[in-house]
Structure formats: structure tokens, C-alpha cells
Amino acid sequence: MEIFAERTQLALDLVGVFFFAVTGALLAARKGFDVVASALLAGMTGLGGGVVRDVIIGVRPAALEHPVYLAPVLLAVGVVYLYYPHVSRFRRTLLLFDAVGLGLFCVTGTAKALAADVPAVSAVLLGVTTAVGGGLLRDVVAREVPSLFRYDDIYALPAMVGAAATAVLWRLDALSVWTGVGASVVTFTLRALALRYSWRAPLAYRRQAPDG
């Protein structure tokens, strides 16, 4: 079952890979890594979530089947190599690029899972995995606290909203390129607002008021 045309899926994937790969290359530059390590971290960030998704649903990973997926990774490494000294606000740039990738991948990941006849709920989980997997690998390898696990950083929730919206649109037979882009924009907006206003998820335990 095909949801997006093959070329459309590929185009959306490549854009998402580029934005995520930029975040990996930026982090590598901040850490003082060399260009080879930058390429590895960028590739891991841009391609990791999709590879995990494809392995779970039992298909050959698109990143291994189509070498063109390496192009946005190399482009991201080149852009950061040339322009990193001019990036005055590293963290904000990284977070914005990451938010764009998050928005795109939660939609394309869910759509690809649905196209493989995965049940809708499982497809949503795979969409979230696609969206957060690369960033999780990036942060772990670079010895950063993953955004996914930070109590002061809502990261997975926007991806869940975008993935769920994609599944609902599919169920209503209303999923198209434009509605998919709309779900991506909603995800990006939620993530950007969470960053702007420091929204937080509840902790895993209820804090007790200090004894007076």
C-alpha cells in the first residue's frame, strides 16, 4: 500500500535527513571532532531513526538501498565546515534544525509504517522512533544528556502528536502531501513553543511539599 508517491517520500526523507544531519555536524564541531567524526555523527543522526524503523518492520533500510541518502549528510557536513564560525548561537540553531527534522520524520516514519501494513498504533510508535532515534544516538555517542530524557525539555510529545495526526488522517483517507506537511508544521510549532516557553513534562514522581 502506497501512501505518498515514491519520489515524494524520498524528497521528504532527504530534507529531514539534511536537517537532522546538520545537528549532528554542529554538535561534532562544538565538541572539536574532526571532519570524519563529523560525517559519522551527522550520518548517525540523519539516518539512524529510519534505519531502526525499517529493521523493525522487516524491510531493507532505505538509507542502505538508496545511496542518495548520503548526499544530504555530506551536504550538511560541508555546510557546517564552511559556516560554523559564523554561527553565533549554536544551541538555538541546533534546536531549530532538530525541530524541523522532528516534524518531517514523525510524519514520513508513520506513513512508511502504515504503507507496510503496520497497525495504526504501532505505526505511530514507529513514527516517533523515526523522529527521535537519530537524535538519541547523536546525544549518546557525543556524551550529551539526550533531549528525550531531559525533564525540562519536551521532545517526544510533539513527535507523538504529529505521528498520531498522520495516523488519524490516514484513517480518514485524508492523508496527502499537503496534510502531511501540515502535521509536520504542527509538530515543529509545538516543539518551538516548548523551547520558547520552557514547557516541561511531569516528573516520574510527585514532589512532596517541604514540611513547614
C-alpha positions in Angstrom: 0.0 0.0 0.0 1.5 3.3 -1.1 0.6 6.5 0.8 3.0 9.0 -0.6 4.4 8.7 -4.1 7.8 7.2 -4.1 9.5 10.4 -5.2 7.6 12.4 -2.6 8.6 10.1 0.2 12.2 10.3 -1.0 12.1 14.1 -1.2 10.6 14.5 2.3 13.1 11.9 3.7 16.1 13.7 2.2 15.0 17.1 3.6 14.6 15.5 7.0 17.9 13.8 6.8 19.6 17.1 6.0 18.2 19.0 8.9 19.0 16.2 11.4 22.4 15.7 9.9 23.2 19.4 10.4 22.5 19.0 14.1 25.0 16.1 14.3 27.6 18.1 12.4 27.1 21.1 14.6 27.5 19.0 17.8 30.6 17.5 16.3 32.0 20.9 15.6 31.3 22.1 19.2 33.0 19.0 20.6 36.1 19.6 18.5 35.7 16.4 16.4 37.5 16.1 13.0 35.6 16.0 9.7 35.4 12.2 9.6 33.8 12.1 13.0 31.5 14.9 12.0 30.3 12.9 9.0 29.8 9.8 11.1 27.8 11.7 13.8 25.8 13.5 11.1 25.0 10.3 9.3 24.0 8.6 12.6 21.7 11.5 13.4 20.2 11.8 9.9 19.8 8.1 9.1 19.6 6.3 12.5 15.9 6.6 13.2 14.9 5.5 9.8 17.2 2.5 9.8 15.8 1.4 13.2 12.2 1.7 11.8 13.0 -0.2 8.7 14.7 -3.0 10.6 11.6 -3.3 12.9 9.1 -3.5 10.1 11.3 -6.0 8.2 12.3 -4.1 5.1 15.7 -3.2 3.7 16.7 0.2 5.2 16.2 2.9 2.7 19.5 4.5 3.6 21.3 1.3 2.5 19.2 0.7 -0.6 19.5 4.2 -2.0 23.0 5.8 -1.8 21.4 9.2 -2.5 20.5 9.3 1.3 24.2 10.0 1.9 24.1 13.2 -0.2 22.2 15.4 2.4 24.6 14.0 5.1 27.7 15.1 3.2 26.0 18.4 2.3 25.3 19.1 6.0 28.9 18.3 6.9 30.1 20.7 4.2 27.8 23.5 5.3 28.8 23.3 8.9 32.5 23.0 8.0 32.3 26.2 5.9 29.9 28.3 8.1 30.3 27.1 11.6 32.5 30.1 12.7 29.6 32.3 11.7 27.0 30.5 13.8 26.7 32.8 16.8 24.0 31.0 18.7 24.9 27.3 18.4 22.3 25.8 20.7 19.4 27.7 19.2 20.5 26.7 15.6 20.8 23.1 16.6 17.4 23.0 18.3 15.6 24.7 15.4 17.2 22.3 12.8 16.3 19.4 15.1 12.7 20.6 15.4 12.4 20.7 11.6 13.7 17.1 11.3 11.5 16.0 14.1 8.4 17.3 12.3 9.3 15.7 9.0 10.3 12.3 10.3 7.4 11.7 12.6 5.1 12.0 9.5 7.2 10.1 7.0 8.1 7.4 9.5 4.4 6.9 10.4 3.5 6.9 6.7 6.1 4.3 5.8 5.0 2.1 8.6 1.3 2.4 7.5 2.4 1.6 4.0 4.0 -1.6 5.3 0.5 -2.6 6.7 1.6 -2.0 10.3 -1.4 -1.4 12.6 -2.1 2.3 13.2 -1.0 2.4 16.9 2.3 0.6 16.1 2.8 2.9 13.2 2.6 5.9 15.5 5.2 4.4 17.7 7.5 3.7 14.7 6.9 7.3 13.6 8.1 8.6 16.9 11.0 6.2 16.8 12.0 7.6 13.4 11.8 11.1 14.7 13.7 10.7 18.0 16.0 7.8 17.2 18.7 9.7 15.3 18.9 12.5 17.9 19.1 9.9 20.7 22.0 8.2 19.0 23.7 11.5 18.4 23.5 12.6 22.0 24.6 9.3 23.5 27.6 9.0 21.2 28.6 12.6 21.9 28.1 12.0 25.6 25.3 14.5 26.0 22.2 14.1 28.0 19.6 13.1 25.4 16.8 15.6 24.9 14.4 12.7 25.1 15.3 12.1 28.7 15.5 15.7 30.0 12.7 16.7 32.3 13.0 20.3 31.3 12.7 19.6 27.6 9.5 18.3 25.9 10.9 16.4 22.9 9.0 13.2 22.2 5.5 14.6 22.9 5.4 16.9 19.7 6.5 13.9 17.7 3.7 11.8 19.2 1.2 14.5 18.2 2.5 14.6 14.7 2.6 10.8 14.3 -0.9 10.4 15.8 -2.2 13.2 13.5 -0.7 11.3 10.5 -2.4 8.1 11.5 -5.8 9.8 12.0 -5.5 11.5 8.6 -4.7 8.1 7.1 -7.7 6.5 8.8 -10.0 9.3 7.4 -8.5 8.8 4.0 -7.3 12.4 4.1 -3.5 11.9 4.2 -1.8 13.7 1.3 1.4 15.6 0.8 -0.2 18.8 2.0 -1.9 17.4 5.1 1.3 15.6 5.9 3.2 18.8 5.7 0.5 20.4 7.9 1.1 17.7 10.5 4.9 18.4 10.3 4.3 22.1 10.8 2.1 21.4 13.9 4.9 19.2 15.3 7.5 21.9 14.6 5.3 24.6 16.1 4.7 22.6 19.3 8.5 21.9 19.7 9.3 25.5 19.0 6.8 26.7 21.6 8.1 24.2 24.1 11.5 25.7 23.7 10.4 29.3 23.7 8.2 28.9 26.9 10.2 26.2 28.6 7.3 23.8 28.8 8.0 20.7 30.9 6.5 17.3 31.2 5.6 16.0 34.7 8.3 14.2 36.6 8.2 10.4 37.1 7.3 11.1 40.7 5.2 13.6 42.6 7.2 16.1 44.6 6.2 16.4 48.2 5.8 19.9 49.7 8.6 20.6 52.3 7.5 20.2 55.9 6.7 23.5 57.4 
